[in-house]
Amino acid sequence: MTEPGKYDITIHQGATFELPVQYKDSAGTPVNMSGYTISGTLWNRLGNSKLATFSTPFVSQPSGMFTMRLEATTTSGITEQGQYDVLITTAAGDKFYLLEGNAFWNPGLSWRP
């Protein structure tokens, strides 16, 4: 497998976070992810404290499309910058990192009571 893609995200505290993702090969062709599983985790900057786990529902496995999602109830408890990665497990059991990056935190104002 290749190196994971790099993509930085911004999480707004108290708001639902969603990032649509489509896995494509080096030629730009969507990868059929039937039988694959996905896990995504958000860690603090040092990588020693888990801040959240993304839900990663598939939109279309044959087209390699899924969404990385954090509920507003989860983002309301995030109070620091971090880093994340997305681990893919193929139908054959092979594992590789598809995506990684920095996770910037925006405290927002309107969500607060």
Secondary structure, DSSP 8 states (H G I E B T S, - for coil): ----EE--EEEETTS-EEEEEE-B-TTS-B---TT-EEEEEEEETTSSSEEEEEB--EEETTTTEEEEEE-HHHHTT--S-EEEEEEEE-TTS-EEEEEEEEEEEE--STT--
